[in-house]
Amino acid sequence: MGKNIVVGQSGGPTAVINSSVAGVYSQAKKLGIDKVFGMVHGIEGFLEDKICDLDDYLATSTGVEMLKRTPSAFLGSCRFKMPKIEGNEEVYEKIFEVMEKHDIEYLFYCGGNDSMDTVKMLSDYAAAHGKSQRFVGVPKTIDNDLPITDHCPGYGSAAKYIATSLKEIIRDNSSFGAKKPTICIVEIMGRNAGWLTAAAALSKTVDCEGPDAIYLPERVFDMDKFVDKVKELAASKSSVVIAVSEGVKIADGRYVCEIGREVAVDAFGHKQMSGTAVKLAELIAEKTGYKTRAIEFSTLQRAATHIASLTDINEAFQVGADAVKAADEGKTAMMITLDRNGENPYQCGTSAHDIHDIANVERKVPDEWITPDGCGLTDDFERYARPLIMGELTPLYTDGLPAHLVRKES
Amino acid sequence: MGKNIVVGQSGGPTAVINSSVAGVYSQAKKLGIDKVFGMVHGIEGFLEDKICDLDDYLATSTGVEMLKRTPSAFLGSCRFKMPKIEGNEEVYEKIFEVMEKHDIEYLFYCGGNDSMDTVKMLSDYAAAHGKSQRFVGVPKTIDNDLPITDHCPGYGSAAKYIATSLKEIIRDNSSFGAKKPTICIVEIMGRNAGWLTAAAALSKTVDCEGPDAIYLPERVFDMDKFVDKVKELAASKSSVVIAVSEGVKIADGRYVCEIGREVAVDAFGHKQMSGTAVKLAELIAEKTGYKTRAIEFSTLQRAATHIASLTDINEAFQVGADAVKAADEGKTAMMITLDRNGENPYQCGTSAHDIHDIANVERKVPDEWITPDGCGLTDDFERYARPLIMGELTPLYTDGLPAHLVRKES
């Protein structure tokens, strides 16, 4: 009987999370691993023994290429928090039982902070109970907030979508050149870390002036100063476009989007953000009388594989492949990190890092990359982020639309 | 002294409105016309003698190709309603004065219903005052609501963006396969005509089930039936995605988005729509407790040139070119129409049609193309719309982003 492995996807999808599955699969087959299983809906589905055999989809190179072009979690995702080991041993035993049933020796989990906690908990349990199975995390998050790694697969594509769409929005907003200013407020994901909102700065190029102000959650948001800033901008130009993080908070700690209303909470206790741009647009309309428009990129910023970054796709594939290599070399309780080795030209390698340094740690935008006025990003940020959005992978168009690979529900 | 012409852009931008300017320019140069001027911000700018010389941008084929890849109105747009001739002769005289000053013999105006009214008024004035200048309308509107023409340039690209994004959203929404349903409501432009919202049906392909329900403004919207429909859908599937027009109205004639709040009005007396999806998501959350998400495509659906339809780009170019031909053949008071000549393969020609049959007439989705339950589109609609989204024009990427042509402010 051969050696088998399993890969799962967890948390919010990204445009390239499936490239990591393709990387895991391709490297495993190179190493002669027998079966590469996919968890259907992450560890939550795995607990119910819901798996699929990736040979059914990826045995041909066409399958791998289609998977790279498929948005959202091909295997299905979940938001499942592993309980404390003590008192919940049956949950862990169940996972190892399913692994043993299918001769699974390595488990790979693609995700962000919460998912890396799952890798940590499982490898801690294995270490404490003398289990030989290995656990390696594959980084994935549009939020780009994992520590140690230079950046996270998923971020580059979200950043490319944000910058591309902002260029188009800035163009659109300026088309009327009205005597009365039009203020467009664009809300971008990122609950606590402003990496995605910072990507708005990348829309500033030789043919685009970029947004007029960018507000990250790393700085306290001041409603009065915001109104003053808009008035100041509108005094000299008729089209004003402002990028704002969904997670901006005022001085008393409340999110802007929860002022005056209740906000739902998810399985991890995270508040469901939304409505920040609408709230600010209403404020501006009320205080200035200017025409306003609120735009929320919503899930498109994590799902727009049609304009994914090729750099990101390749790196997502690489971290998946290198996770398999690491496990096969005997490593466990690790996450693969991306390590920037060169700037000009940009070069990036990988290594494996202890999961305990990573799980549950959130990395924010460095303070020195935010301009002194708190409404912009420095050139250092651009030097960091620009290489991550480079390159494209042409979709396969059928019926006039990008084609995706479909998992059959069993 | 040579013969000159002028072209203007008016109303909401589209992804391909600039291809029509490229078509006007290219055909004019073929015919030996001397100067091709662009109105800066439409007829409103023209009244102030604001024009540019398109040779400055389009004299090379690279310029023309870049213009085809540039979103929003390159020349600048306006929302200017021509006043009644009687009592406002000075406005008309001013326009003819500017035309005569620059030896402009033909005027081309790219726009939708309101803009075609401008063409009608100007040609009526010319006819009444023995003026020899000619006026030809170039159709443009994402709304696809101009009569006579088979469809409108701008619609195919907006439809392609909507269907592409919906495929990605449907994928994303289904990633969690939660026990508790997730209801995603997507708001699409179209104040009175449901063509854009209908394009949501195009996302149904071999690899995508499409939205679960589609609500057009052509039918009265019933809040209670809507809630029942969502409950019925959620009983059998965990991911429910619904497309809804921003312009849906309840039985008493109010827009859904204006229930409980005031809505601003533009220069033409059109209400500024927005907030329909949020309103309906709140309703569903309140009545069912399901997790909901509201997405508005907003201006991206008219600005996303990076995923424009090549068919649309080519047809937009063609109507611009054929407007010049028509004027040069002596025609005036006309709009160029697209005439479908073949289905399989799709073929489309153009002709010139009397502007008086077109201006201020709004064409809606035929009742027989809406399914009996009022929540979907028939195969006939798909046969009509699918050819319009076919083909792509690869953007020129610089700095990792689609590059655009920039007009220099004078």
Interface residues (C-beta under 8 A of the other chain):
Chain A: P13 H41 G45 T70 P71 S72 A73 G76 S77 C78 R79 K160 A163 T164 S165 K167 E168 I169 R171 D172 N173 S174 S175 F176 G177 C184 L202 S203 T205 V206 D207 C208 A264 S274 G275 V278 K291 R293 A294 I295 E296 S298 T299 L300 R302 A303 A304 T305 H306 I307 S309 R386 I389 M390 G391 E392 T394 Y397 T398 D399 G400 L401 P402 A403 H404 L405 V406
Chain B: P13 H41 G45 T70 P71 S72 A73 G76 S77 C78 R79 K160 A163 T164 S165 K167 E168 I169 R171 D172 N173 S174 S175 F176 G177 C184 L202 S203 T205 V206 D207 C208 A264 S274 G275 V278 K291 R293 A294 I295 E296 S298 T299 L300 R302 A303 A304 T305 H306 I307 S309 R386 I389 M390 G391 E392 T394 Y397 T398 D399 G400 L401 P402 A403 H404 L405 V406
